[in-house]
């Protein structure tokens, strides 16, 4: 049986902050982006970005790869398939809320 629920139930707690949402949007589906580029793109500080990455990594939404370029440490990030799915569901819930939809079908 299909239950009708308000679309806000489709929002993902891991994506509710503007920085984490923006980070996932920047990564898109296949992009691997380095930390410094994300920091500049998202106009944020190292500590805030590190916290956002830690939260998304704990949720298995991003893969973190560390390495070196010219003997300098670098960190690269890529959205996981689960993170991509979570982002699609979250965006769909936001769109349903924005368009005034009061219910959505929830699969059981």
Buried (B, 14 or more C-beta within 10 A) or exposed (E): EEEEEBBEEBBBEBBEBEBBBBBBEBBEEEEEBBBEEBBEEBEBEEEEBBBBBEBBBEBEBBBEEEEEEEEEEEBBBBBBEEBBEBBEBBBEBBEBBEEEEEEBEEEE
